[in-house]
């Protein structure tokens, strides 16, 4: 299953990869409507076989599901004289339950005794991360932000471009950091029973190289990319006069333009829907 509030991107995926699209209830009444694209049985096995070589965070789950599919193929169900399937043997029920337990353990939010620091996959070979992979990761697990900061000893509000990706798998974030830079920081889990979280952050002037490399491959967050690039171009064009050792105030037009970009970004990143926004994304 893949979930998103962007129905159009799920419809694109369905056109190329099949699956059944469903609406799902949002956790809060004022959040955008959410959708789930679901594959089951043989369709799910075919999809996993195609995407498994590219997975990192969920590579262990993919291997387990493919093992289960191979087991089903090797296990022929018997039928009675009327063609009805006979019940599974106790041994077969135990084997299938063991697959279920392993996947449940891999998918749990809380830490396990073997992986208390949140490493969600068992990769042996660390291959280079592509810009396409990081774009998909950012669309699913990331945020593009134009932050607004007031610094006490400065005249002007500071607008800071920022890109973040979050995950409980520290290893995959370390691979992203190795190939694309960024600062890796710890996050406190919102629930004590959940795995420890981590955040990889690109700030300030580190954002433009990220956008130039990864931005063309983003789909869900294309509008946020455009807003950040507008801000970066405007910042390059804006010269700030100096007063002694410090800087003077920005002209009102500069402040107004940056604030408009900030408000546009805030609207794009809002979870909820405005009174004038339609219920379908």
C-alpha positions, 0 to 999 in steps of 0.5 A: 500500500502507498498513501498520499493526499495527492490523488493525481500522483497515485493515479499516475502510479496506478496507470503504470503499475496497476493497483486499486485506489481507495479513499481513506479517512483522515485522522482529523476532520480538517485535514486534506482527504487521503487516498491509498493505492493497494496491491494484493496477492499476485499483483502485489508479488509482481510489484515487489519483484520489480521494485525490491532492488531499489528499496532501502528502508523496506528491503527486509520486508520485500525479501520476506514477502517474496519468500512468502510468495515462493512458499505459496507457489511451492505449497499446493493446496489439496481439494476434495472430490467436489473441488473445494479447498481442504483446510491447511495442515497445522504445519502450514498454518504455523509456517504462514503465521511465522511469516506474519510475525516476522513482517509484523516485527519489521513493521512495528513502530517501537524499537526491538532488542536487535535494532534499538536505534531504529535501523529498519533494513539489513543492507549489506552493500551500500550502493550510491544513492541516485537523485531519483531515489532521493526525490521519491524519498523526499516526496514521501518523507520530506519537507521543503520549507521557507522558515521565518526567523527573527534575530534579536540583534538584526533589523530584518526578519530572516527567511531561510530555505530548508529541506528536511527528510525524516526517518527512523532508519538512520542507516539510509539517512547516512547514505543520503548524507554521504552522497548529497550532504546535509546535517543529520540530527536526532529527533525525540519520538512523539511516543516513548514506545516508538523507534528513535527518529532522525532528520537530515537537513539542508539549510540556507545555501546548501538548499540550491544544489539540492534543488538543482540535482533532486528538484527536477525529479520531484512530483508531489512537491514541485510547487514548493521547489518553484517557491524556493527557487524564486526565493533563492533567485530573489536573494541573489539579486537583492543587495543589502546596504551596510550601516557600520559593521551591520546591515540596514533595513530591507526596503518594504518591497523586499520584505513584502515579496519574501513574506508573500513567498513565505505565505505561499509555502505555508499554504502549500505545506498545510495539512488542512484544506481552506474554505475555498479549496475543493475536497479533491486534490 
